[in-house]
Amino acid sequence: MERLETHDVFRGAYLLLNGAKLCGSRWANSSKLLFQFEGENLEELDMTYRCGNAPVNPQQLRDPLNLLRDVIHQSKRERTQHGTSSKR
């Protein structure tokens, strides 16, 4: 099983849409939350995305994007309340 981290919500949503699992998140610095993914073929999916060859249906991308945005907002709330980095 491969692992990959990214702060790019669109990249993360593309990975989720293609079978990756969101296994956590962590603050890389004061302003960037890194999403942690695991799954099969992550390197291949990532290369397809970064090369601009990632076919995607925009309607199908909505739910994964909303999930990652929710993770960002929840993590910010927890960080503000506890004054520490949070993991999901």
CORKANOR-V303809 format. One line per field, one symbol per residue. burial: b if it has 24 or more other C-alpha atoms within 12 Angstrom, else e. Layout:
burial = ???
//
This chain:
burial = eeebbbbebbbbbbbbbbebbbebbbbeeeeebbbbbbbeebeebbeeeeeeeeeeeeeebeebbeebeebbeebbeeeeeeeebbeb
//
